[in-house]
Amino acid sequence: MDAPNKEFALAGSLEELKTKGRLVVHGNHRPILVICDRGQVFALDNRCPHMGFPLERGSVDDGILTCHWHHARFDLESGCTFDLWADDIPICPVEIRNGDVWVKTTFGQADSAAHWRKRLADGLAHDLGLVIAKAVHGQLVADVAQADIVRQVALFGAQNRDGWSAGLTILTALANLLPALPEEEVYLALFHGARRVATDCDGQAPRHGRAPLESRPDPAALKRWLTRWTKVRHREAAERTLLTAIGAGLSPALLADALLAAETERAFADTGHSLDFINKAFECLDLIGWEHAAALLPTVVGQMVAARGAEESTAWRQPVDLVALCDQTIGQLPELIAVGRGVHGWSDHAALARDLLGEDPFRIVEALKAAIRAGAAPAHLGRSLAYAAALRVARFGSANEHSDWETAHHAFTYANAVHQILERIGTAEIEGQVTAVRAVLHGAMALYLTRYLNVPPARIPGEGGEQLDDLPTDPRMIRATLLDAFDRQRQVDLAAKLVARHLMLGHPPQALIATLAHGVLREDAGFHAYQMLEAGVRQFNVWGATEEGRHILIAVARYLAAHSPTERAALQTADIAMRLMRGGELHQQGG
Ligand code: FES
């Protein structure tokens, strides 16, 4: 007998089904399980949505299908799971024709994008890694724009937790890197970002938004008020002020200027995380659209007003009072900036960076002052600071404790955030520039305090004419060896040499960056590894394939090598989800 149409396949006779209780239909489609239960016929994907165990081996009782691998239970009629971690089973239509059972062999939804969007919402709400992975994959296959997926996750993260989170930073960092990633890594990057946001929100109280003021104060007043409320740790007032500024249509540059002024009331607050979060919130809005500013930007205020400044730390006060040194310098800035205004073409970024790594805080400050006098804009100073901080990581000595990597990392990611936010603000009036330079001064002092991390300094491969000829020359081989180095512990120096080798031979940096990203995305990477990767790539892009650019990627590789390998459990989840989505029979396949 012919099928009702080509999408249907014959499962067998109804009589046979009643006798056997279940049949499995194979073909050029996923295996389909057909079950007769209490006189009704149902057809489902035979692969358990959890990890692919054949459901034909499960049991049915009272309309409930139980998988016998991890005992997830499902409503036979709808395929919906009673155990959320397992996900729902796709079902397909059944028709009885002349005593035969026909099943439709396609499982697709009428609106695939909407279906996977809903599934991503479910996965985020219940922190279900497998569901999140499938939903991200499903949306990508349905041609949903990457930015739309980032937007959905970012807004979920902003609404379901009372404040910006590390997960939102990871999401933004990875979303920034998407253009540098090969297609197969995009799925993994979005999955990691989404799952980390979901984990941060799990068990948290949702955010209760506040309203802007009903007046329209001028931007200068709003900036003053934001600083005032931050100083006295008045969160509600600071949030309402920020919302008012957003509602008044202040440009991203003016909003950044106002937040930077408030933020730098405390030096290197929360070891730089507070400013980094602010910068990431701006970058997130660049990705998802500034129409979401009122939903997203106020999430940074809670940490900003509560953050602990370095001025409360002994190391910043003794034996040299670095806070007083900064304050004294800030008092001199209007005059210095006025002198530098008429000078153009400053480009001594690398030389200033080396001065910033000096042993004497007074000379460091003098170097900054000289650069300002010579026409260096705040963003120029930020670029030098970021390169100097990258050099600190690149020269991180093996005699340090492992936890000291994070000290080096904090200075680098803060410096990168300062640089990015100063680029955003651009050339402001002198008062704005004073605030901007204050952020650089704080970063320079934080970097000065980490000088012990380079005692003795690790050698940077390629320096002094070193050729590294014992390493491969083929770019693919270099990158494969780099990944192999990440597979083993304590391969920091080898990873640095391989990166140096790749770049010194003139091989394309994009492929190397994709390899570094792969090295992170396959791990259960910590928050800092994502930050280090993304900040490093951003700074590399500023310098390009130069000696300085090479130093920056060496810093990234050294940090990543020091934190690899991990369990790679998340990669396994992503892999299972992808294979299930592609119709694979996991139970029949190897890893
Ligand atoms: S519950 Fe079915 S495979 Fe895990």
Boltz pocket constraint, residues with backbone or C-beta under 6 A from the ligand:
constraints:
  - pocket:
      binder: B
      contacts: [[A, 48], [A, 49], [A, 50], [A, 51], [A, 52], [A, 53], [A, 67], [A, 68], [A, 69], [A, 70], [A, 71], [A, 72], [A, 86]]
      max_distance: 6.0
